[in-house]
Amino acid sequence: MIAGILRVAAAFVIELAKATWATMRAAVAPPGRLRPAILAVPLDVRSPGAVTLFANMVTLTPGTTSLSVSADGATLYVHCLDAPDPEAAVAEMKRALERPVGEILP
């Protein structure tokens, strides 16, 4: 359990650094370059604690904000400051943040 928590913390710190850099680049980018999007992220984690942790990690990462969870708890809606490839953005959120959360919470 402790190892899993450390993996989640490490994954979050890595994503935090990457997102901070990307947001700084976006702030100084020429006008019109950003591709904001609202993404539907299908959830593999289902427990309220896991969904809450994942959603909070997404929101705490610069450039993304969790908006809502679907009524059936199967989808997290996320606003992204810049998502030129929405499918890749969803896949990266799931790989980098949801998967580690799923290791410690169902």
MODELLER restraints for C-alpha pairs under 7 A, 6 or more apart:
rsr = mdl.restraints
at = mdl.atoms
rsr.add(forms.Gaussian(group=physical.xy_distance, feature=features.Distance(at['CA:1:A'], at['CA:104:A']), mean=6.55, stdev=0.5))
rsr.add(forms.Gaussian(group=physical.xy_distance, feature=features.Distance(at['CA:4:A'], at['CA:103:A']), mean=6.29, stdev=0.5))
rsr.add(forms.Gaussian(group=physical.xy_distance, feature=features.Distance(at['CA:4:A'], at['CA:104:A']), mean=5.69, stdev=0.5))
rsr.add(forms.Gaussian(group=physical.xy_distance, feature=features.Distance(at['CA:5:A'], at['CA:104:A']), mean=6.71, stdev=0.5))
rsr.add(forms.Gaussian(group=physical.xy_distance, feature=features.Distance(at['CA:7:A'], at['CA:100:A']), mean=6.56, stdev=0.5))
rsr.add(forms.Gaussian(group=physical.xy_distance, feature=features.Distance(at['CA:8:A'], at['CA:100:A']), mean=5.18, stdev=0.5))
rsr.add(forms.Gaussian(group=physical.xy_distance, feature=features.Distance(at['CA:8:A'], at['CA:101:A']), mean=6.12, stdev=0.5))
rsr.add(forms.Gaussian(group=physical.xy_distance, feature=features.Distance(at['CA:11:A'], at['CA:96:A']), mean=6.29, stdev=0.5))
rsr.add(forms.Gaussian(group=physical.xy_distance, feature=features.Distance(at['CA:11:A'], at['CA:97:A']), mean=6.55, stdev=0.5))
rsr.add(forms.Gaussian(group=physical.xy_distance, feature=features.Distance(at['CA:12:A'], at['CA:57:A']), mean=6.94, stdev=0.5))
rsr.add(forms.Gaussian(group=physical.xy_distance, feature=features.Distance(at['CA:12:A'], at['CA:97:A']), mean=6.74, stdev=0.5))
rsr.add(forms.Gaussian(group=physical.xy_distance, feature=features.Distance(at['CA:16:A'], at['CA:61:A']), mean=5.25, stdev=0.5))
rsr.add(forms.Gaussian(group=physical.xy_distance, feature=features.Distance(at['CA:16:A'], at['CA:62:A']), mean=6.98, stdev=0.5))
rsr.add(forms.Gaussian(group=physical.xy_distance, feature=features.Distance(at['CA:19:A'], at['CA:61:A']), mean=6.18, stdev=0.5))
rsr.add(forms.Gaussian(group=physical.xy_distance, feature=features.Distance(at['CA:19:A'], at['CA:62:A']), mean=5.46, stdev=0.5))
rsr.add(forms.Gaussian(group=physical.xy_distance, feature=features.Distance(at['CA:19:A'], at['CA:63:A']), mean=6.64, stdev=0.5))
rsr.add(forms.Gaussian(group=physical.xy_distance, feature=features.Distance(at['CA:20:A'], at['CA:62:A']), mean=5.57, stdev=0.5))
rsr.add(forms.Gaussian(group=physical.xy_distance, feature=features.Distance(at['CA:23:A'], at['CA:62:A']), mean=6.38, stdev=0.5))
rsr.add(forms.Gaussian(group=physical.xy_distance, feature=features.Distance(at['CA:23:A'], at['CA:63:A']), mean=5.83, stdev=0.5))
rsr.add(forms.Gaussian(group=physical.xy_distance, feature=features.Distance(at['CA:34:A'], at['CA:82:A']), mean=5.23, stdev=0.5))
rsr.add(forms.Gaussian(group=physical.xy_distance, feature=features.Distance(at['CA:35:A'], at['CA:81:A']), mean=6.96, stdev=0.5))
rsr.add(forms.Gaussian(group=physical.xy_distance, feature=features.Distance(at['CA:35:A'], at['CA:82:A']), mean=4.67, stdev=0.5))
rsr.add(forms.Gaussian(group=physical.xy_distance, feature=features.Distance(at['CA:35:A'], at['CA:83:A']), mean=5.38, stdev=0.5))
rsr.add(forms.Gaussian(group=physical.xy_distance, feature=features.Distance(at['CA:35:A'], at['CA:84:A']), mean=5.32, stdev=0.5))
rsr.add(forms.Gaussian(group=physical.xy_distance, feature=features.Distance(at['CA:36:A'], at['CA:80:A']), mean=5.53, stdev=0.5))
rsr.add(forms.Gaussian(group=physical.xy_distance, feature=features.Distance(at['CA:36:A'], at['CA:81:A']), mean=4.62, stdev=0.5))
rsr.add(forms.Gaussian(group=physical.xy_distance, feature=features.Distance(at['CA:36:A'], at['CA:82:A']), mean=4.56, stdev=0.5))
rsr.add(forms.Gaussian(group=physical.xy_distance, feature=features.Distance(at['CA:36:A'], at['CA:83:A']), mean=5.70, stdev=0.5))
rsr.add(forms.Gaussian(group=physical.xy_distance, feature=features.Distance(at['CA:37:A'], at['CA:79:A']), mean=5.80, stdev=0.5))
rsr.add(forms.Gaussian(group=physical.xy_distance, feature=features.Distance(at['CA:37:A'], at['CA:80:A']), mean=5.34, stdev=0.5))
rsr.add(forms.Gaussian(group=physical.xy_distance, feature=features.Distance(at['CA:37:A'], at['CA:81:A']), mean=6.87, stdev=0.5))
rsr.add(forms.Gaussian(group=physical.xy_distance, feature=features.Distance(at['CA:37:A'], at['CA:82:A']), mean=6.93, stdev=0.5))
rsr.add(forms.Gaussian(group=physical.xy_distance, feature=features.Distance(at['CA:37:A'], at['CA:83:A']), mean=6.05, stdev=0.5))
rsr.add(forms.Gaussian(group=physical.xy_distance, feature=features.Distance(at['CA:38:A'], at['CA:77:A']), mean=6.68, stdev=0.5))
rsr.add(forms.Gaussian(group=physical.xy_distance, feature=features.Distance(at['CA:38:A'], at['CA:78:A']), mean=5.49, stdev=0.5))
rsr.add(forms.Gaussian(group=physical.xy_distance, feature=features.Distance(at['CA:38:A'], at['CA:79:A']), mean=4.37, stdev=0.5))
rsr.add(forms.Gaussian(group=physical.xy_distance, feature=features.Distance(at['CA:38:A'], at['CA:80:A']), mean=6.22, stdev=0.5))
rsr.add(forms.Gaussian(group=physical.xy_distance, feature=features.Distance(at['CA:39:A'], at['CA:77:A']), mean=5.59, stdev=0.5))
rsr.add(forms.Gaussian(group=physical.xy_distance, feature=features.Distance(at['CA:39:A'], at['CA:78:A']), mean=5.14, stdev=0.5))
rsr.add(forms.Gaussian(group=physical.xy_distance, feature=features.Distance(at['CA:39:A'], at['CA:79:A']), mean=6.28, stdev=0.5))
rsr.add(forms.Gaussian(group=physical.xy_distance, feature=features.Distance(at['CA:39:A'], at['CA:86:A']), mean=6.80, stdev=0.5))
rsr.add(forms.Gaussian(group=physical.xy_distance, feature=features.Distance(at['CA:40:A'], at['CA:75:A']), mean=6.14, stdev=0.5))
rsr.add(forms.Gaussian(group=physical.xy_distance, feature=features.Distance(at['CA:40:A'], at['CA:76:A']), mean=5.87, stdev=0.5))
rsr.add(forms.Gaussian(group=physical.xy_distance, feature=features.Distance(at['CA:40:A'], at['CA:77:A']), mean=4.71, stdev=0.5))
rsr.add(forms.Gaussian(group=physical.xy_distance, feature=features.Distance(at['CA:40:A'], at['CA:78:A']), mean=6.57, stdev=0.5))
rsr.add(forms.Gaussian(group=physical.xy_distance, feature=features.Distance(at['CA:41:A'], at['CA:75:A']), mean=5.40, stdev=0.5))
rsr.add(forms.Gaussian(group=physical.xy_distance, feature=features.Distance(at['CA:41:A'], at['CA:76:A']), mean=5.02, stdev=0.5))
rsr.add(forms.Gaussian(group=physical.xy_distance, feature=features.Distance(at['CA:41:A'], at['CA:77:A']), mean=6.08, stdev=0.5))
rsr.add(forms.Gaussian(group=physical.xy_distance, feature=features.Distance(at['CA:41:A'], at['CA:90:A']), mean=5.87, stdev=0.5))
rsr.add(forms.Gaussian(group=physical.xy_distance, feature=features.Distance(at['CA:42:A'], at['CA:74:A']), mean=5.88, stdev=0.5))
rsr.add(forms.Gaussian(group=physical.xy_distance, feature=features.Distance(at['CA:42:A'], at['CA:75:A']), mean=4.46, stdev=0.5))
rsr.add(forms.Gaussian(group=physical.xy_distance, feature=features.Distance(at['CA:42:A'], at['CA:76:A']), mean=6.43, stdev=0.5))
rsr.add(forms.Gaussian(group=physical.xy_distance, feature=features.Distance(at['CA:43:A'], at['CA:74:A']), mean=5.18, stdev=0.5))
rsr.add(forms.Gaussian(group=physical.xy_distance, feature=features.Distance(at['CA:43:A'], at['CA:75:A']), mean=5.32, stdev=0.5))
rsr.add(forms.Gaussian(group=physical.xy_distance, feature=features.Distance(at['CA:43:A'], at['CA:76:A']), mean=6.69, stdev=0.5))
rsr.add(forms.Gaussian(group=physical.xy_distance, feature=features.Distance(at['CA:45:A'], at['CA:51:A']), mean=6.24, stdev=0.5))
rsr.add(forms.Gaussian(group=physical.xy_distance, feature=features.Distance(at['CA:45:A'], at['CA:102:A']), mean=5.79, stdev=0.5))
rsr.add(forms.Gaussian(group=physical.xy_distance, feature=features.Distance(at['CA:45:A'], at['CA:106:A']), mean=5.65, stdev=0.5))
rsr.add(forms.Gaussian(group=physical.xy_distance, feature=features.Distance(at['CA:46:A'], at['CA:73:A']), mean=6.83, stdev=0.5))
rsr.add(forms.Gaussian(group=physical.xy_distance, feature=features.Distance(at['CA:46:A'], at['CA:106:A']), mean=6.32, stdev=0.5))
rsr.add(forms.Gaussian(group=physical.xy_distance, feature=features.Distance(at['CA:47:A'], at['CA:106:A']), mean=5.78, stdev=0.5))
rsr.add(forms.Gaussian(group=physical.xy_distance, feature=features.Distance(at['CA:50:A'], at['CA:101:A']), mean=6.34, stdev=0.5))
rsr.add(forms.Gaussian(group=physical.xy_distance, feature=features.Distance(at['CA:50:A'], at['CA:102:A']), mean=6.90, stdev=0.5))
rsr.add(forms.Gaussian(group=physical.xy_distance, feature=features.Distance(at['CA:50:A'], at['CA:105:A']), mean=5.39, stdev=0.5))
rsr.add(forms.Gaussian(group=physical.xy_distance, feature=features.Distance(at['CA:50:A'], at['CA:106:A']), mean=6.48, stdev=0.5))
rsr.add(forms.Gaussian(group=physical.xy_distance, feature=features.Distance(at['CA:54:A'], at['CA:97:A']), mean=6.57, stdev=0.5))
rsr.add(forms.Gaussian(group=physical.xy_distance, feature=features.Distance(at['CA:54:A'], at['CA:98:A']), mean=5.83, stdev=0.5))
rsr.add(forms.Gaussian(group=physical.xy_distance, feature=features.Distance(at['CA:54:A'], at['CA:101:A']), mean=6.59, stdev=0.5))
rsr.add(forms.Gaussian(group=physical.xy_distance, feature=features.Distance(at['CA:55:A'], at['CA:66:A']), mean=5.70, stdev=0.5))
rsr.add(forms.Gaussian(group=physical.xy_distance, feature=features.Distance(at['CA:58:A'], at['CA:64:A']), mean=6.12, stdev=0.5))
rsr.add(forms.Gaussian(group=physical.xy_distance, feature=features.Distance(at['CA:58:A'], at['CA:65:A']), mean=6.26, stdev=0.5))
rsr.add(forms.Gaussian(group=physical.xy_distance, feature=features.Distance(at['CA:58:A'], at['CA:66:A']), mean=6.28, stdev=0.5))
rsr.add(forms.Gaussian(group=physical.xy_distance, feature=features.Distance(at['CA:59:A'], at['CA:65:A']), mean=4.26, stdev=0.5))
rsr.add(forms.Gaussian(group=physical.xy_distance, feature=features.Distance(at['CA:59:A'], at['CA:66:A']), mean=5.32, stdev=0.5))
rsr.add(forms.Gaussian(group=physical.xy_distance, feature=features.Distance(at['CA:63:A'], at['CA:80:A']), mean=5.78, stdev=0.5))
rsr.add(forms.Gaussian(group=physical.xy_distance, feature=features.Distance(at['CA:63:A'], at['CA:81:A']), mean=4.94, stdev=0.5))
rsr.add(forms.Gaussian(group=physical.xy_distance, feature=features.Distance(at['CA:64:A'], at['CA:78:A']), mean=6.63, stdev=0.5))
rsr.add(forms.Gaussian(group=physical.xy_distance, feature=features.Distance(at['CA:64:A'], at['CA:79:A']), mean=5.54, stdev=0.5))
rsr.add(forms.Gaussian(group=physical.xy_distance, feature=features.Distance(at['CA:64:A'], at['CA:80:A']), mean=4.57, stdev=0.5))
rsr.add(forms.Gaussian(group=physical.xy_distance, feature=features.Distance(at['CA:64:A'], at['CA:81:A']), mean=6.24, stdev=0.5))
rsr.add(forms.Gaussian(group=physical.xy_distance, feature=features.Distance(at['CA:65:A'], at['CA:78:A']), mean=5.54, stdev=0.5))
rsr.add(forms.Gaussian(group=physical.xy_distance, feature=features.Distance(at['CA:65:A'], at['CA:79:A']), mean=5.19, stdev=0.5))
rsr.add(forms.Gaussian(group=physical.xy_distance, feature=features.Distance(at['CA:65:A'], at['CA:80:A']), mean=6.74, stdev=0.5))
rsr.add(forms.Gaussian(group=physical.xy_distance, feature=features.Distance(at['CA:66:A'], at['CA:77:A']), mean=6.07, stdev=0.5))
rsr.add(forms.Gaussian(group=physical.xy_distance, feature=features.Distance(at['CA:66:A'], at['CA:78:A']), mean=4.45, stdev=0.5))
rsr.add(forms.Gaussian(group=physical.xy_distance, feature=features.Distance(at['CA:66:A'], at['CA:79:A']), mean=6.43, stdev=0.5))
rsr.add(forms.Gaussian(group=physical.xy_distance, feature=features.Distance(at['CA:67:A'], at['CA:77:A']), mean=5.39, stdev=0.5))
rsr.add(forms.Gaussian(group=physical.xy_distance, feature=features.Distance(at['CA:67:A'], at['CA:78:A']), mean=5.39, stdev=0.5))
rsr.add(forms.Gaussian(group=physical.xy_distance, feature=features.Distance(at['CA:67:A'], at['CA:79:A']), mean=6.76, stdev=0.5))
rsr.add(forms.Gaussian(group=physical.xy_distance, feature=features.Distance(at['CA:68:A'], at['CA:76:A']), mean=5.94, stdev=0.5))
rsr.add(forms.Gaussian(group=physical.xy_distance, feature=features.Distance(at['CA:68:A'], at['CA:77:A']), mean=5.26, stdev=0.5))
rsr.add(forms.Gaussian(group=physical.xy_distance, feature=features.Distance(at['CA:69:A'], at['CA:75:A']), mean=5.70, stdev=0.5))
rsr.add(forms.Gaussian(group=physical.xy_distance, feature=features.Distance(at['CA:69:A'], at['CA:76:A']), mean=4.51, stdev=0.5))
rsr.add(forms.Gaussian(group=physical.xy_distance, feature=features.Distance(at['CA:69:A'], at['CA:77:A']), mean=6.14, stdev=0.5))
rsr.add(forms.Gaussian(group=physical.xy_distance, feature=features.Distance(at['CA:70:A'], at['CA:76:A']), mean=6.45, stdev=0.5))
rsr.add(forms.Gaussian(group=physical.xy_distance, feature=features.Distance(at['CA:83:A'], at['CA:89:A']), mean=6.31, stdev=0.5))
